[in-house]
Amino acid sequence: MQIKVNGHNLNYEILNPQLLEPERTILVFLHDGLGSIKQWKKIPQKLCEALNLAGIVYDRFRYGASSADNFQFEPDYLKDEALTDLPGLLAGLKIKNKVILIGHSDGASIALLFASCYPDKLLGVISEAAHVFVEKITLKGIKKLQEDYQSDEFLSKKLRKYHNESTDHLFNAWSSFWLSVKFRTWNIEQLLETIKVPVLAIQGADDEYGSVLQLNAIKKNVSAVVTTYLLTDCGHFPHFEKEKEVLTLMKDFINLINKEQINNSQLNN
């Protein structure tokens, strides 16, 4: 399905739509820097079904089946998506329920930025392989990915299944921007201080795009309770590489939040 948000179309799917009830928690999934709805595979559906909750998964602007006109990435593109596209999507879908954001990589950074500005709209954040500042390991990993894309047709063919004719432009614009000098100083650590909801932060110990310093920065700067997990023998995609463990961590975190919400509601009545 498509919805117009801030002048461009966003492609989205609603999981378990029969559970879109007032006061009921909704899960919102935010994909990575080269991701899409389809690249989550069955992870969102599995989580929603395990928790008996509705979910929203969407192709961010520039990705998948969403609008992808000739574009460039700007220094504030993650903040823009957090403060304009995501609120616009929720408003357009008439979602008044509080949500839990589940973001991976770029999507996790967007989730944290949204939480820093809209604390009343959500109950918690699950951050998977988030970036809160630019590391040398990040640049090294993207440089390697860029070289692989140029030398091996397998990667471009794989991505083209999801991003169609805009694949080359998307990949080149995204990777070149992250490697550009003007993005080296990007840092959102101070913005994390205004986050007032619980955060579950997950990262692979062998993540080729970020180190444990990202987890440490989230833990240090978020004002609310932060639970961190550094998973051994795991790279940049914990929900695939450690699926069972990660889904359990996510389910336990969400169940705890929902339980606390019910208890608080009873105390206020």
C-alpha positions in Angstrom: 0.0 0.0 0.0 1.1 3.6 -0.6 0.6 6.8 1.3 1.7 10.3 0.5 4.0 11.8 3.2 5.8 15.1 2.9 5.5 15.1 -0.9 6.6 11.6 -1.6 4.9 8.2 -1.6 5.9 5.7 1.1 5.2 2.0 0.6 3.9 0.2 3.7 2.4 -2.9 5.1 0.3 -3.4 8.2 0.8 -6.7 10.1 -2.1 -8.2 12.1 -4.4 -5.3 11.1 -7.2 -6.9 13.2 -5.2 -5.9 16.3 -5.2 -2.2 15.5 -7.2 -1.4 18.6 -7.2 1.8 20.8 -4.6 1.7 23.6 -3.0 -1.4 22.1 0.8 -1.2 21.5 1.9 -1.1 17.8 5.3 -2.1 16.6 7.0 0.0 13.9 10.0 -1.4 12.0 12.7 0.8 10.5 15.1 -0.8 8.0 18.8 -0.2 7.5 20.7 2.0 5.0 20.2 -0.4 2.1 17.1 -2.2 3.3 13.4 -2.4 2.6 10.3 -4.2 3.7 11.2 -7.4 1.9 14.7 -7.4 3.3 13.3 -7.9 6.8 12.0 -11.2 5.5 9.7 -12.8 8.2 11.2 -11.1 11.2 8.5 -8.5 11.8 5.7 -11.0 11.3 7.3 -13.5 13.6 7.6 -10.9 16.4 4.1 -9.5 15.9 2.6 -13.0 16.0 4.6 -14.0 19.0 3.3 -10.9 20.9 -0.2 -10.8 19.4 0.4 -7.2 18.3 -0.1 -5.2 15.2 2.9 -3.9 13.3 3.9 -1.4 10.6 6.8 -2.0 8.3 7.6 0.5 5.5 10.1 1.3 2.7 11.7 4.6 3.8 11.9 7.4 1.2 14.3 6.4 -1.6 14.0 2.7 -0.9 12.1 -0.3 -2.2 8.7 0.6 -3.7 8.6 4.1 -2.1 9.4 7.3 -4.1 12.9 7.3 -5.4 13.3 10.2 -7.8 16.7 11.6 -8.4 17.9 12.5 -4.9 21.0 13.1 -2.8 21.7 12.4 0.9 22.1 15.5 3.1 23.8 15.7 6.5 20.5 15.7 8.4 18.8 13.0 6.3 18.4 10.7 9.3 17.0 13.5 11.5 14.7 14.5 8.7 13.3 11.0 8.4 12.9 10.8 12.2 11.2 14.2 12.6 9.2 14.5 9.4 8.7 11.2 7.5 8.0 8.9 10.5 5.6 11.3 12.3 3.9 12.0 8.9 3.4 8.3 8.3 1.9 7.7 11.7 -0.4 10.7 11.3 -1.4 9.7 7.8 -2.3 6.2 9.0 -4.2 7.8 11.9 -2.1 5.9 14.5 -2.8 7.5 17.9 -1.6 4.5 19.9 1.8 4.7 21.5 4.3 2.7 19.5 7.5 0.7 20.1 10.1 1.4 17.4 12.4 -1.4 16.2 15.2 -0.1 14.1 18.2 -1.7 12.4 21.4 0.3 11.6 20.3 3.6 9.9 16.8 2.7 11.1 17.9 2.4 14.7 19.5 5.8 14.5 16.2 7.2 13.2 14.3 5.4 16.0 16.6 7.0 18.6 16.2 10.5 17.0 12.4 10.1 17.0 12.5 9.1 20.7 14.6 12.2 21.5 11.9 14.5 20.1 8.6 12.7 20.5 8.7 11.0 24.0 4.9 11.1 24.3 4.3 9.1 21.1 6.1 5.9 22.1 6.7 3.4 24.8 10.2 2.2 24.0 12.9 1.7 21.4 14.7 -1.4 20.2 18.0 -0.4 18.6 19.9 -2.9 16.6 23.4 -2.0 15.3 22.7 1.8 15.6 25.1 4.5 14.6 25.2 7.5 17.0 28.5 8.8 15.6 30.9 8.0 12.7 33.6 5.5 13.5 36.7 4.5 11.5 35.4 0.9 11.4 32.1 2.2 9.8 34.0 4.0 7.1 36.2 0.9 6.5 33.2 -1.3 6.2 31.4 0.9 3.8 34.5 1.4 1.7 34.8 -2.4 1.5 31.1 -2.7 0.5 31.6 -0.1 -2.1 34.5 -2.0 -3.6 32.5 -5.2 -3.6 29.6 -3.5 -5.3 31.8 -2.3 -8.1 33.7 -5.5 -8.6 31.1 -8.2 -8.0 27.7 -8.2 -9.9 26.2 -10.5 -7.2 25.7 -7.7 -4.7 24.1 -5.3 -7.3 21.8 -8.0 -8.6 20.8 -8.9 -5.0 19.9 -5.3 -4.2 18.2 -4.8 -7.5 15.5 -7.3 -6.5 14.4 -4.9 -3.8 15.2 -1.4 -5.2 14.7 -1.9 -8.9 16.0 0.7 -11.4 17.1 3.1 -8.6 19.5 0.6 -7.1 22.7 2.0 -8.5 21.8 5.5 -7.7 20.7 4.6 -4.2 23.8 2.6 -3.4 26.3 5.1 -4.8 24.5 8.1 -3.2 24.3 6.4 0.2 27.8 5.0 0.3 29.5 8.1 -1.1 27.7 10.3 1.4 28.8 8.2 4.4 32.3 8.3 3.1 32.3 12.1 2.4 34.2 14.5 4.5 31.1 16.5 5.4 29.6 13.5 7.2 32.7 12.6 9.3 31.6 14.9 12.2 28.0 13.6 12.4 27.1 12.9 16.0 23.8 12.5 17.8 25.1 11.6 21.3 23.8 14.9 22.9 20.4 14.4 21.5 20.1 11.0 23.2 19.9 12.8 26.6 16.3 13.7 26.0 15.1 10.1 25.5 12.8 9.3 28.4 11.6 5.8 27.3 13.3 2.4 27.9 15.9 1.3 25.2 17.0 -2.1 24.3 20.3 -1.8 22.4 21.7 -4.8 20.6 24.9 -5.2 18.6 27.1 -7.9 17.2 30.6 -8.1 18.6 31.9 -8.7 15.0 29.8 -5.9 13.4 31.8 -4.7 10.4 30.2 -1.3 10.5 30.4 -0.3 14.2 32.0 -1.2 17.5 30.9 -1.6 21.1 31.6 2.1 21.5 28.1 2.7 19.9 26.5 0.6 22.7 28.5 2.4 25.3 27.5 5.8 23.9 23.8 4.9 23.9 24.1 3.6 27.5 25.9 6.7 28.7 23.8 9.3 27.1 20.1 8.1 27.2 18.4 9.4 30.3 16.1 6.4 30.6 16.9 2.8 31.4 19.1 1.2 28.7 19.7 -2.5 28.4 22.6 -3.5 26.2 23.6 -6.8 24.6 26.8 -7.4 22.7 26.3 -10.7 20.9 29.4 -12.9 20.3 30.0 -14.5 16.9 27.6 -12.0 15.3 28.0 -9.3 12.7 25.8 -6.4 11.5 22.5 -8.4 11.2 21.8 -9.9 14.6 18.1 -10.6 13.7 19.3 -13.0 11.1 22.6 -14.2 12.5 21.2 -14.8 16.0 17.5 -14.9 15.2 16.2 -17.0 18.1 18.2 -15.1 20.7 17.4 -11.7 19.3 13.6 -12.4 19.0 13.6 -13.6 22.6 15.3 -10.4 23.8 12.9 -8.3 21.8 9.8 -10.2 23.1 10.9 -10.0 26.7 11.6 -6.3 26.4 8.2 -5.6 24.8 6.4 -7.8 27.3 8.0 -5.9 30.2 7.0 -2.5 28.7 3.4 -3.6 28.1 3.2 -5.0 31.7 4.5 -1.7 33.1 2.0 0.2 31.0 -0.9 -1.9 32.3 0.3 -1.5 35.9 0.6 2.3 35.4 -2.9 2.5 33.9 -4.4 0.6 36.8 -2.7 2.9 39.3 -4.1 6.0 37.5 -7.7 4.6 37.5 
